[in-house]
Amino acid sequence: MLKLSSTLLLSASLMAATDAEVIAFLKKGIGGNPNITNLQIDVSGKKNIPSMSGWQAYFMSIEADVKQGSDTRHINQNGTYFVNGNVIAPELINLKTGERYNDTLAPDFSNAFYTKSNRISGEANAPQKVAIFSDPLCPFCRRYVPEAIAYMAKYPKTFAVYYYHYPLAGLHPAAITLTKAAIAAEQNGIENVVLSLYKVDVNASEKNEQKILSAFNKTFGTKIGSDDLRRPSVMKQFEFDQNVAQSMMVAGTPTVFFNGQKDPSKTKYKDVKVK
C-alpha cells in the first residue's frame, strides 16, 4: 500500500480540509517518491465515524506506475485515511474500545454488486443480504465459509447470499486457477460449486495449471480444461469479482458484508430470527 509516514501525516495542516486539499496533500507525499510516476488519486467515498466525533474516513483510489529495479509495475489500489479538521492519519484506533477503524470501516456495499451471477443461495428479495469474499485455499475460509453458507442456504426466504471469488495469489497461487475453474463450472450449470470448492485437495502453492485442474475435476467429476479458464465469460466474471473487492476495500479473506455494511465479526447472520 502506498502510504505516507505517520509522522508526516499527523503533522499536516488541513484546516477544514476539502476533498481537493486531501488529494493534493497525498499526491505531494506519495508523489515525492522518485520511483512513482503517473500518479492519480481520487476520493472514492467518505464515511463519518459515529463514535469518533469530527472524524471522517476517506476511501481513496490510488493508481500509479512504480519502478522496481529495471521493471515498472502499474498499481491500482485503495487506501483509507482519516481526517479531522487539521489532522490526517493513516490509521485510527479507539483508545477505549481498541477498535481499529482501518479494519472495521468500508464503503457501503453498492446494490449494483448484488448480481444474479454472484447469488449462490436464497431469494433475491430476501430481507437479509450477505456478501462473502473468499479464497478457497485460505485456512480460515475453509473453516468458516462452508458452514456459514450451508446455514444460510437453509433459510432462502431470509438470506440472499452473494459470493465473490477473491483468490490471494501471493499466498495461494493455486487459488487463481481454482476460482476460474469454479466460475467455468458454475457457467456450465454445475450446482453447489462454491461449497464443493472448499473440498478440493491441492497444494496452495501449486502453480502447475494441469495439476490444479486435475484436482478440481476429481472433486467435481467435471472436465474443465485450460480453454475453459480463458473463456471471455469466465474472465469477465473473474475480473468483476476482483473489481468489486477493490471497490469495497477488501484486503483479506474471508471478508463479509451484512446488509451493505462490513461485518468484522462475520457472525451477524447468526443473530437473525430465521423463517
N, C-alpha and C positions, 0 to 999 in steps of 0.2 A: 504494500500500500504506500503510495506517495503521500507522505505527511510531513508537516513542518515539525521542528523540535518543540517540545512542551514549553521550554523557556521562552523561545521566540514568540510563540502563540500567546502565552499568558501575559506577556509584556506589551502586546499590541494595543494600540489605542483606536477603538472603533466606536466613537460616540454615536449612539443611536444608529448603529450600522444599518445601511441599506444592503440589499442583495448585491448591488454593483460594488459596494465597498468590500464586502466579504470576498467576492470573486477576485477583485483587484489585489487584495491582501494575500490570498492564497497563491495567486499567479506570481506575485513578487517573490514569495518564499520558495515555492516549488520550482518556478522558472529560473531561480538563481543557480540551479544545478546545471553546469555546462553540458552535461550528458543528456539533458532533456530538451527536446525541441518540439515545435508544432503543438504546444500545449493549449488545450481547450478545457475550460472549467465552466460548468453551469450548475445552477440550483435546480435539482430535480424535484425537491419537495421540502416542506418545513413542518414542524410539529411542536406545539407548546408542551412543556413538561409540567403537568399539574402540581406535582409535589415539590417542584423547584421553582419558586416564584421568579418570574423575569427571564427564565432561561428558555431558549428555543433550540431544537435540534435542526441542523441544516443537513439535508441529504444532498450530497454533491456528486455529479458525474465528472470524471476526470479522464481525459484522453490525451495521449502524447506519444511521441517516439522517444525511446530510451536507448541510448548507446551503451552496449555491453561488450567491451573489448573491441573486436573488429566487426561485431554484428550490431544491428539496430533492430529493436523489437518494438512493435506497436502495442500499446496497452490501452485498455478501455475498462475502467473500473470505477467503483463508487467509494465514497468516503463519508463519514459522519463527523460533523463538527458542532460544537455547542457555543452559542453566542448569548451574551447578556450584557447589554449596554456597551461598555468599552472593553469587554473581555471576550476572547475567543479561545477555545480549548479543544484539543483533540480527543479528550475523554472526560467523562463526568461521572462521579461516584457520590451517592448519597451517604454522608458520613454516619447517619443514624441507622439506616437500614442495610447499608452495604450494597445496595443495588447499583450495578454498573450499567449506565444507560446506553452505552455502546452495544451491550448485549440484548437489552430488552426493548429498545425502540427501533421501529422500522416504519417506512411509509405505509399508508393504508392500502390494503390489497384492492387492486382495481377490479371492477366487475368484468372488464374485458378479458381478464385472465381465467375466468371460470368458463372454460370451453368444453364442448361435448367430448372432444378427444382426450381431455385430461380427467374427465369424471370417470372414476373406476367403480363407484358404487353409490347407491342412493338416488333419490329422485331430484331432478334439477330444482324443483321448488321446495325442497326440504328446508325447514327453518334454520338449521344449523349447517353452515358451510365450513368445511375443514380442508385446508390446503397443506399438503405434505411435500417437502423437498427432501429427496433421499438418494443416497448412493448404496446400491445393493451389496457392496462389499465392505461398507462401514460396519464395524462390530456392533456399535450401539444401535444402528439402524436394523441390523439383523435380529436384535432382541426386541426392539420397540415396534417397528413398522408393521410386521405381520400381525402382531397381537392387536394393535390399535385398529388396523383396517378390518380385521376379522370381527372385532367387537362392533364397530360402527356399521358394518355391512348387514348385521342382523336387524338393524332398525332403519330401513331405507326411507321411511317417511319422516324420520327425524334428522338423519345426517346425509348430506351430499358430500362425498369425499373426492377431492381432486388431487391428483398425483403428478409431480413434476420430477422427471429424471434429472438428477444433478450429480453426475459422477465426479469424484475428486481425483482428477488424473494424476496429480503429483503424488498422491498417497496410494492410489489403487489404479494403476494403468489399465488393468483388465476391465475395469468398470465401463470404460468408453465403449468397447465392443459389446459388452453385455447389454448396456442400455439401448444401443442401436438395434441389437438383435431382438430385444423385448418390444421395441416400437414396431419393428417389422412384423413380429408375431401378432401383436395387437391389430395391426392393419390387415393381417391375413385372417382375422376372425377368431384367433385363439382366445379362449376365455380365462379369466383369473390369472393373467400373465404376471401381474405385479407380485401377487402372493407367492407364486412358484419361483419367481426370480430370485428370492432370498434362499432358495434351496440349492441353487447351482453350486457345485463343488469345483472351485477353480482357485488357483493361487492368485491373490490380489495383485501380485507383482508381474504376473504373466503378460507378455507382450505379443506372443505369437497368436495372430488372429485365428488361425485354424484350430489351435488347441482350445481357445476360448469358445469358439463356435461349437466345437465337438462336445464340450461340457454342457453348453446351453442346450443343444439338440438332444443330448442324452436325457436331460431333465424333462424336456418338454415333448419329446417324441416328434420333433419337427425336423425340417431340412433347410433351415436358414443358412444361406451362403453369403459369401463376400459381396456379391452383386446386390443382395437384399439390403445390406447395410448402407449402400450408396444410392439407393433409390431416392429420387428427389423428394418424395413424400415423407420418407424416413428422415432425411436430412432437415427438411422443413420443420418437422415436429421436434427433433432434437435441438435445433437452434432456437425454436420458440421457447422451449423449457429453459434453456440457458439464459435467454434474454429476460424472461420473467424473473428468474433467480437473481440476475444482476439488478434489475429494477427494484426488487424487494430487499436489496442489501443482504442477500443470503451469503454467508461466509463459510458455514459448516453444515454438517448433517447429523441427525435429522433436524430440519427447521420446520416449525408448524405455525400456521396462521389459523386462528379460530374466529370466524365471523369477521374477517377483514383485519384483525389485529394480531400482531405477533404474540405467540403463546410460549414464553420461555419455559414454562413448566411442562408443556407438551401433554398435559393431562386434563385440560378444561372439559374435554368431551365426556369425561367420567362424571362430571357434576351435573350433566344434563338429564332431566327426567325423560326417559325414553318412552316411546309408544309404538 
